[in-house]
Amino acid sequence: MIQLSPQHLQTICTHAETTYPDECCGIIVGYLTSEGKTVVEIMPTENAWNAETAADFPGEKTSLSKRRRYAIAPLVMLQAQKEARDRKLDIIGIYHSHTDHPAIPSEFDRQCAWQEYSYIIVSVHSGKAGDMRSWILDDNHQFQQELIENKI
């Protein structure tokens, strides 16, 4: 389970709507408890996907744009990790949008995912955020849906 406040959910939706028709992406910072993950901060980032990024993925079509792919720049991830650590927090997940597609991970999403993270996907149709789901990898590196709980 991952717990987010209504403000966290709104931050993700607003970011997704403002970047449409491109995918948005960002970092989820918080902490782990015995009951799941608790979000403390949503950190919107720039979608750094480009031809150079695509070249790092064997077999990836460089023609795919930010409308179908996202990347967070390594230096941005490193800085977020340092900031989180200074606050005694962790990066607990990544979020991104799927433009005019369901909030279900793609095969590319699965191949790039890390087991310890939650992956929140928001579906954006015609510029309006809709369905939002969180996913985690199981021991077989397959996505399983994770409960999103509103924390008030």
N, C-alpha and C positions, 0 to 999 in steps of 0.2 A: 504494500500500500504506500502511496505517496500523498502527503497532505500539503495542500496549497490553500492560500487565502483567496477570497474573491478578487483582491487587488492583483495577486500573482496571475490568476487566470485572465484578468482583463489586460494585463501587460502583454501576455502572450498573444491574445486575440488582436489587440491594437497593432502590435508589431506585424503580425501576419497580414492584416488588412492594409497597412501602409506600404508594404513591400510588394503586394499583389500587382502584377501577375507572377513576380519572381517568388521563390521560396525564401522565407525568413529563417533565421536560426539564432540560437542563443544558449547560454549556459545557465544551469540550475544549481544554485549553491544552497547548502543546508547541512543537516546532520542526520546520522542514522540512530535509530533506537531499536529496541527489541520488537516494537510494533510496526516498524517501517521507516520511511524517509520523511523528514519534515523540511519543507522549503523555507528558507529565510530570505533569499533574494533571487530574482530573475534578472539575468544580465543579457539584454539584447546585444547581439553582435552583428557585424556586417557579414553578408554572405560573400565569402572570398572565393567561390568557385570560379575557375577560369580555365583556359586551355592548358596552362602550366600545371594546375592542380589535377586536371583530368589525366595528364600524362603520367602521374604517379600511380594510376590504377590500371594495371594491365588489362587490355581488352575494352577499356572504357571508351565510348564514343565521344570524341572531343566536340562533336557538334551539339551535344546536349548542353543546354544553357542553365542559368540560375532558375529557370522556370521548372526544371526537373531535378536539379541537384543543389546541394548546399555544401559548404565547407567553412569551418572556423579556422582562421589563420593560427598556425602553431604559436606564434608569439602572443596572440590574444589568449589562447588557452593557458600558456605559461603564466602570464600576468594574472589571470583569474585564479589560477591555482595558488600563486603567492599571496594574493589578497585574501583568499579564503583561509589559507593556513594562518596568516597573521591574525585572523579573527576567530581562530580555533574552529573553523568550519571546513567542509569538503565540497568539491564538485560532486554532486550526486546525480547529475543527469544533463541531458541535452534536449532542447526542443527545436522543432522545425515545422514548417507548414507544407502541406501538399496542395498545390493549386489545381482546382477543378478535379480533384481526385479524393478518394476516401482517406480517412485518418488511419490507414493500415500500412505498416512498413513494407517497403519494396524489398526485393532481393538485394539490391545495392545497400539499402539501409542495414539489412541484416549482416551483410559481409563486412561492413565498416563498424559495427557496434562493439562495445566493450561490455563484458558481462556485469560489471559492478554498477553500471549506470542505468537510470530510467530514461526512456526515450518518449517524450511527449510529442505527439503529432496533432496538429490542428488542420482540419480540412477547410479550405477557403474556396467558396464558389461565387463567381461573379463579384469578387471583392469583399464578400461578407464571411467572417469566420463562423464556422458551424460546429460540427462534431469534433470533440477533442478526446483523445485516448492516450493512455500511457502504456508502454511496453517494456518488458525486461527479457533478457535472454535466459533460457534454461540451461541445464548442464549439457544439452545436445546442441547448443548454439542456435536454438529456435526461439522466436519471439513468443511470449505469452503475455496476454493482457494483464495489466496491473490496475488495481482499483485506485481511482482518484477520489480523495476525500476532501471536501471543503472544510478548511479550518477557519473558525470564526474568532 
